[in-house]
């Protein structure tokens, strides 16, 4: 590294000058000279040389070895000793300071040059190595997966924090222990121990994945489902020198998987009933010998079934659009009162078990609304009102103009909802025990209502008392006249 800045520490002025001249000749510009250990430490801190050439015997409080130790620890500058003394004691003391070279006077110019270049190179390499070690250590520490490394005998050499918290062992305690002691795994179904992945990696010499359904048994006995893989660590000659194991807690993934399965089951169940009506209706309509009236009746039942299917699918589509951030409503100014009456009319034809009363003033301001979505909201609320109230009781739909919005409500005289359960209703998959688990439903209707009302910048809420019926309210802001 020609051009390196060198600090000479030498109390003999003539010798210092000699070294200085030689260095210049070798291509190191302006080497600086100081004459004592104290000065050396001070100057090193000021000018941060690339290397210090240090005489050992120096006048003053601290000698060359002490000065070198300070320079090294405080400023991380490599030191090469130059000395006339090479007795064992001095060498031993000097060794402790991890010098990058040690030259006994008198020395040749060539020797000086080689020593300096080797020291500079070694220091640079050490810096790079330290940097890459830190880089790896930080990466391993920060990585979201748990990491455990072992030596070639399967003894633990490293664990990151995630591994510590999953296994319940700190690295300090686990270090040098057999992997199997800290990383205890079993098959979730058979509850039999699973072969230690490190043993497998050492035997097969390749990356291995764990079998599915592996359970980690933490130090406190907690069982955590994990998936993991192990890989050999090899040296430059392809010898296995250790194993690295990466694993993660899959509790959440399994929970989501289960929810998905349950949901698919629920959807299939929900769809099957109206689908059966449609198929049976069409089947019967094609049976020879049916009167026109009978045909009309079965076809209308089939049409109802088809409409229920469409409604379920619409709810699902709305939610998946919402999840994907793609729920877009297309508002147009409409006479909300007239639209509600029309929707109620259709609903009344569909379900005759409850009379539906409408309480809407003659004139209401027009509001910018997505008509199909309004229909979807009301359909969900009316369906619920019918589902959760005894046959024959009245359902009432009201609309009123307020200061800055329309207030629309759907009331029933049904089972009602306890106060502490009301907040839960508008969350996904929430179905209340009181509703009777056998009442049909996916537990998504009210969630869809909430999303759709909010997409219109409105609010939705419920007022209810168990046994005394429920009223669901929602608002549609007026200033959105479209
Ligand atoms: P679903 O009706 O498909 O179960 P919803 O999201 O529409 O799903 O409703 C969630 C839950 O809220 C229902 O399961 C029921 O327990 C309760 N609920 C909804 N509407 C009413 C109502 N009008 N009266 C009583 N309980 C209701």
Boltz pocket constraint, residues with backbone or C-beta under 6 A from the ligand:
constraints:
  - pocket:
      binder: B
      contacts: [[A, 380], [A, 381], [A, 384], [A, 385], [A, 388], [A, 412], [A, 414], [A, 415], [A, 416], [A, 417], [A, 425], [A, 427], [A, 430], [A, 431], [A, 432], [A, 433], [A, 434], [A, 435], [A, 436], [A, 439], [A, 440], [A, 441], [A, 442], [A, 443], [A, 444], [A, 445], [A, 446], [A, 447], [A, 470]]
      max_distance: 6.0
